[in-house]
């Protein structure tokens, strides 16, 4: 277990000003507040906000000669456990006479889970997911027109997620957008079975074969924060309900989840999105940050190292260059110039942990939010959340490259930059290249 980070010895109680103090998140809430941008991993895909001040344009005197990405699957229907929580809430609402004093809660009288065929839909991609992946494929094809030769075979990789085909389906849908009507003939998708012993440290979910791996979902930090922020929300909502029904704390905690999932499932804003105040949504978002930071990112123990072999492979590929060929027994393989890989949220977070982007971030606290934190799961690991890499080939007079550094190299220098859901994030302590990119030594 990771140790608690140092903190004040004064323990804030639920009735103290801790929530007001922690919500010096200020500025985030306001006229343009979009609840879907603050739901952690439970919202449909949206490009991240420009928070680093680095342009996503290719730096002058540079071009991209290799690109790669690791993407979470697209938007989906709930898993069995989450859907059971929905049906349980529905049953309790139906069993109790219900009277409310807030117009935003009136819908609860007639609400029912929105899945039309749950026995077939649970854990599968939703139509919003179809759109996200298809559009992603088209976007990548248009962004890097010189990295794929028209109407030629294209190789991709996907984690063989045993609970659902949604990861492999995401790769198929991306291929349709990227390759068009010939995708079935042109695309080869290698589905990597991460549970097969032969895939030890050579898959898109290396933790599946690590017996010491344990994602504790942010405990105890997330538990501590939920004990602070959820009781006031529950009390506020239950004060507006009469007739024998009261929300449990667990039910209150899934309201933002219902907001995100119902919205992308139906294509219409869910009425659950209007129940939490803006400040309460930001408190929920912080709970999601704790869940991931201490589950798989830099607050975790061995969990944060699980995808290091995958990131190492990618860096080696970028250092070897576009024409590199690799031997395996009697066969050789030249990887595509765009390497497309799909996995799950845990693996995307483990990749994020391995990048060095958040190495200078302080550990998150369980008793208050950090208003200026750079790590926000809503910007990173939402559905179709994508970690993308570009290899920049730049001439020696590229802007932002020091003259002395360039004199020691050949005319074309190689750099790597990272884009998290479209936004360029610099690697801590490695920003000397054009556009704050990292030199490939």
Secondary structure as UniProt FT lines:
FT   TURN            14..15
FT   HELIX           18..22
FT   TURN            23..27
FT   TURN            31..32
FT   HELIX           35..38
FT   TURN            40..41
FT   TURN            60..61
FT   STRAND          62..72
FT   HELIX           80..95
FT   STRAND          99..100
FT   HELIX           103..109
FT   HELIX           118..121
FT   TURN            122..123
FT   HELIX           127..143
FT   TURN            144..146
FT   TURN            150..151
FT   STRAND          154..159
FT   TURN            162..163
FT   HELIX           166..179
FT   HELIX           180..182
FT   HELIX           183..186
FT   STRAND          187..192
FT   TURN            194..195
FT   HELIX           197..199
FT   TURN            200..201
FT   HELIX           206..209
FT   TURN            211..212
FT   TURN            217..220
FT   HELIX           221..238
FT   TURN            239..240
FT   STRAND          241..242
FT   HELIX           249..253
FT   HELIX           255..266
FT   HELIX           271..274
FT   HELIX           278..293
FT   TURN            294..296
FT   TURN            298..299
FT   HELIX           302..305
FT   TURN            306..307
FT   HELIX           308..320
FT   TURN            322..323
FT   STRAND          326..328
FT   TURN            329..330
FT   STRAND          331..333
FT   STRAND          338..343
FT   HELIX           345..354
FT   TURN            357..360
FT   TURN            371..372
FT   HELIX           377..379
FT   TURN            383..384
FT   STRAND          386..395
FT   TURN            396..397
FT   TURN            399..400
FT   HELIX           403..407
FT   STRAND          412..420
FT   TURN            421..422
FT   STRAND          423..425
FT   TURN            428..429
FT   HELIX           434..436
FT   STRAND          438..439
//
